[in-house]
Amino acid sequence: MDGERLYTIETEFRSGYLWALVGGERLTADIARDYWEEIAAMCKAEDCDRILIEKDFKIPVGPEDMIRMAEHVSGLLASSCIAFVDRRRHDVINELGKRLARNHQIKMQVFPSAHEAEKWLLAN
């Protein structure tokens, strides 16, 4: 890769959590590694352990990439609380991601909207 990102990311610290919107054409484990590392660095700098992430990738990862992603994220964000929204509703793979995250001691929940995700995140 020549330094050009294969995804877009917007972030904002909000009251009590970091909000992130990540998107692109196709999600891969390598792309996920890159944006999770950005998110983790921001959280570490601000001592933040709550994240609301909205994803907007046209093509989701497959199960093997999801397993790789979960292992990497658990090392970066151990014991974090993550509220997850997929704007494209790739529900089956997202449920797998939630189970894998929980198996790695990350409190994660999947939501159909950012509003519901924020309510849960602020209550946990």
Backbone torsions as a table, in degrees:
resi	resn	phi	psi	omega
1	MET	NA	142.5	-174.7
2	ASP	-96.0	26.7	179.3
3	GLY	94.0	-11.3	178.6
4	GLU	-80.6	130.3	179.4
5	ARG	-74.8	146.0	176.4
6	LEU	-99.8	19.7	178.9
7	TYR	-153.8	164.1	172.5
8	THR	-112.5	151.5	177.6
9	ILE	-144.0	134.0	171.2
10	GLU	-123.4	139.9	178.0
11	THR	-138.1	156.2	178.0
12	GLU	-159.6	130.5	172.5
13	PHE	-79.6	124.7	178.4
14	ARG	-114.3	179.6	-176.5
15	SER	-61.8	99.4	174.6
16	GLY	92.8	0.0	-178.7
17	TYR	-162.3	166.8	173.1
18	LEU	-100.0	127.7	173.7
19	TRP	-100.4	137.5	177.2
20	ALA	-139.2	139.9	171.8
21	LEU	-120.0	120.4	-178.5
22	VAL	-124.7	135.9	-179.3
23	GLY	-156.1	173.4	179.5
24	GLY	165.5	-168.8	-178.7
25	GLU	-74.9	-57.0	-174.6
26	ARG	-134.1	131.8	176.1
27	LEU	-90.8	132.8	174.3
28	THR	-128.6	167.6	177.3
29	ALA	-62.3	-35.7	179.6
30	ASP	-67.4	-41.7	177.0
31	ILE	-63.5	-45.2	179.3
32	ALA	-60.6	-42.1	177.5
33	ARG	-55.4	-45.8	-177.3
34	ASP	-63.6	-48.7	-177.0
35	TYR	-74.5	-31.1	175.8
36	TRP	-66.9	-34.3	176.3
37	GLU	-65.4	-39.3	174.9
38	GLU	-61.2	-46.9	-179.1
39	ILE	-63.1	-45.2	-179.7
40	ALA	-61.7	-40.6	179.4
41	ALA	-64.0	-41.2	178.0
42	MET	-64.4	-42.9	179.6
43	CYS	-63.7	-41.9	179.5
44	LYS	-63.2	-42.8	-179.0
45	ALA	-63.5	-29.9	-177.2
46	GLU	-107.5	6.0	-178.0
47	ASP	52.7	52.2	-176.5
48	CYS	-115.7	129.6	179.1
49	ASP	-119.8	15.5	177.8
50	ARG	-122.2	129.3	-175.2
51	ILE	-133.5	132.5	168.9
52	LEU	-111.1	111.9	-178.8
53	ILE	-113.8	129.4	173.0
54	GLU	-109.7	129.7	179.4
55	LYS	-112.2	144.1	180.0
56	ASP	-141.5	62.8	176.3
57	PHE	-101.6	133.2	-179.6
58	LYS	-64.4	-42.2	-177.8
59	ILE	-116.2	120.6	-177.7
60	PRO	-80.6	171.7	174.3
61	VAL	-73.9	163.4	171.8
62	GLY	-93.0	175.5	-177.4
63	PRO	-58.7	-40.4	-178.9
64	GLU	-63.5	-43.2	177.6
65	ASP	-65.7	-36.6	179.3
66	MET	-62.2	-39.7	178.2
67	ILE	-63.1	-45.2	177.2
68	ARG	-60.7	-42.4	-179.8
69	MET	-62.4	-44.8	-177.6
70	ALA	-62.4	-41.8	179.3
71	GLU	-64.0	-40.8	-179.4
72	HIS	-69.6	-46.2	-178.3
73	VAL	-62.7	-37.5	-179.4
74	SER	-63.6	-31.6	176.2
75	GLY	-73.4	-31.2	-178.8
76	LEU	-82.6	-39.2	-169.4
77	LEU	-126.4	42.2	-179.8
78	ALA	-54.0	135.4	179.1
79	SER	60.8	25.9	174.2
80	SER	-85.0	167.0	177.0
81	CYS	-117.5	118.6	-173.9
82	ILE	-124.4	123.6	172.5
83	ALA	-101.2	129.4	-168.6
84	PHE	-122.5	130.8	176.0
85	VAL	-128.9	127.9	174.6
86	ASP	-108.7	111.1	-177.7
87	ARG	-64.5	-19.7	179.9
88	ARG	-98.2	-2.1	175.2
89	ARG	57.1	50.3	173.0
90	HIS	-82.8	67.8	-166.1
91	ASP	-63.2	-40.2	-175.6
92	VAL	-63.8	-49.5	-179.1
93	ILE	-68.6	-31.4	178.4
94	ASN	-67.5	-37.2	176.6
95	GLU	-65.0	-37.8	175.4
96	LEU	-62.4	-44.8	178.8
97	GLY	-59.4	-40.8	178.6
98	LYS	-62.5	-46.3	179.8
99	ARG	-62.6	-43.0	179.3
100	LEU	-63.9	-42.8	179.3
101	ALA	-60.9	-45.5	180.0
102	ARG	-63.4	-35.6	176.8
103	ASN	-65.2	-20.3	178.7
104	HIS	-103.5	22.4	175.0
105	GLN	67.3	25.6	173.1
106	ILE	-104.7	126.5	178.1
107	LYS	-79.7	111.1	-176.2
108	MET	-135.0	142.4	175.6
109	GLN	-138.9	143.8	179.1
110	VAL	-101.3	136.9	-176.8
111	PHE	-132.0	153.0	177.1
112	PRO	-80.6	-15.6	-178.6
113	SER	-145.3	155.3	178.2
114	ALA	-66.3	-32.9	179.5
115	HIS	-61.7	-48.8	178.6
116	GLU	-64.7	-38.6	179.7
117	ALA	-63.2	-42.0	179.7
118	GLU	-64.8	-41.9	178.2
119	LYS	-58.3	-46.4	179.6
120	TRP	-64.6	-45.6	-177.0
121	LEU	-60.6	-42.6	-179.0
122	LEU	-72.9	-21.2	178.3
123	ALA	-87.3	-11.0	-176.2
124	ASN	-114.2	NA	NA
